[in-house]
Amino acid sequence: MKKVLFAILASVFVVPILFWSTDVSAQPNFARKYGTSCATCHSGFPTTNSFGEAFKANGYRWPGGEDQAKTKIEETEMGAQAYKQTFPNSYWPSDIPSIAPFAVWLRGDLLEWEEEVTKADSSVEEEVLDWGGPATGSILVGGTLGDNLGVLAVMSARRGDFTTSLRALWTFAPGVVLSLGNANSFFLRRGGVFPSPGTGVEMNIVRGQEGGYNILGGVSNADGSDGKHLTDARYVRAKYKFGGSGLLSGAGGTMGNPYVGLDNHIEIEGSFFQYADDAIPMGGNFAGESTFYGADLSGSYGSFFGGVAFSRMHDLDMINVRADAGYFFYPWLRGNVSYRSFRDGENPSLSGGLTAHIRPNVSIGAAYSHPTKSLAPSGDENQDSFALSVGAAF
């Protein structure tokens, strides 16, 4: 009866597990700078829509060369523009945000449930039903310094654990961005079938006023057995977008649902990721593997969105697969289903549900996850789980 009850709840509330990026670029301080809603760049905070992707590709500046015209809070100039004529005998001029470039993001599970499970040693782990709260708080930092430099950072605390992430970007020209840091990589929009880069350097090139292409490459460190080195991991990705708004311009093409920033398009991508021999991290879905390659296919039409991604693990000869599909019932209400299978289906699972954005920057939702195999690789019985969550950014 409990499983039936939670399955019903899951059909009403769901936290989406989308193909699109959910990184620290979701910054309310940019909304303040341009005097616009979070919904301009996000199809439900923090999921980035097509315009948000173009905003990021322009070094976190308004696409189409309109940054100065769209800025509602003028920057504070750090030196006169005439200094450019006297450089290097003067400082190169710059600017800084006129308001503190900070935002706060609070989120967490209000309710968590896990069913009773039998462990491999025949002991029983009892059912869990626990009230929680927005246990994770983050301070988000984001801003631009002059015509080329941008900085993004997130400092998060969760029940005594504190983490920091930082990425700096240099925009040589619109769509040509060199970045350095340990978060917010352009490569991270992979649906979870590839490892995440560590701290490293990445070059990203984007072109397209309608549709377009994206090529990126990078190197980073990793938590391997022989310490950390800059070239522990190497990765490349190529993407082509058919139809829809431009990857660089954020305009043109046909909008399928303009209220949530969806455009009618298809994207196809190919990716390659490789660890050095002594740098393969232990544990998790990617343990014991050094070389990955794969492809993604994603897109949206009207209020529908979705995609499928796979990667092949060369050394272990295993396949990872993920598929997502969803629908916006209203601009503030969306549902989705997701399937994940790693290491040739060692522990596949289904999840789905709904998220309600009661404000552009405030959400409530729930997620129900059901493993499709009865036993985990450890020999434990797999658990169905459910979480009711909330989030707010300001």
Phi, psi and omega in degrees: 000321180297319180297320179296317180300313183288331175295322176295315178300321182295332179284350181256324182233134175207138170275121184290144175244084193267163177288337188277164186290146175229061188254186185285005175289349176285090190235110178300338178293334173290324176299321178294318182300317185262358179061045183224168181284154172302333182292348176297318183254348188230130172273071188088104181308132005257019184290125185278132175266188185297320178293320178298323177296320178292322177301316178294318180296338177267020178072033182063047173228155182298129183296166174075019180069019184256017186302312182294321181291327183273345181290124180264333176247106186297146178284157174271120183286136177249075182107147181285151179298336179296341179298337179298330181283338182255358176297136015266012178277007174210168175292146170287129185293155180211191173207162177227157178302141180280347173240155180301126186278053184241153172213163181238136179232116179247137182199162178161176182266125173284327182216134177232136177225136172225137182284163178298143184222145175262126183275168184299334179272013178075001173285159184248127173263120189291159175302142180246130172222107193228132172277140179230226180175180178293080189280348180249127176235136181230140168260119181260136179236129179203134179186168177245149180235098183077202187277345191235325190266137174224151181224135175227138180210155174219132177240116188239145175230134178219107175048050176095344178268135183235130179229152176227146176221147183211138172218131175251141183233139173244118182263104179291322178200162178308123180086004177235099191233127172255128183230154181220128179160191186238020179201168172063030177296144174296338183284343190291346181280064186240008179069012173086007182266001175235153173297161177267135175298152174271215177282127183188191182243144187216139176246130184231129179235125182232137176221147175140116173269335167221123188064221175125189181223161182218129176232132178217157175208153181197167173228151180204170174275179180205162180272064181272182184282348184242040179081193182239136179223154186302325185255029176300325181230140177231140183209152176219156177209143174229136182224144173229134181249126177260121177075183178074189181287159184290139177300330181261323186275332186069012182222178182080178179069196184242127177275123179283317176221091185295340183289336179239013175075016178276141176237154179283109185201167170228136176238136175236136186221149172232139185223153177220134181220134182218134172266148168294157186303324185260016187237011184287117179296146179266150178087160177083185184292339188253013182299137175083006182242147180240338187228127181231140168213153184184190184212156178231148171225122183214168179173184178209153177212121185060238179261003178269147173214159178167182180176172177222144180221147174218153171223146177253132177266111192294311185294316183272351181054053180234159182242137171248137183224143172216139177225140180226144173210146182199176185208138173268109176288322172219166179303336183254003185224119183223149178233159179203162168232151183216142176235134179229135177215118180243152174054056179056037174077033178299322184209065184289157180210155173244143174215162180182171178153219191209145173233133177249121174266094183290343167217160180305333183245014181227129184227155170219138182194184179208157180225138176239129182238135182229110174295138182268001170244145183286330183239139173280165177305333179287346185097349176289151170293138177286152184246133163287148180216158181215142177217132171258121189233160176224159176202147177211140178230138180202000000 
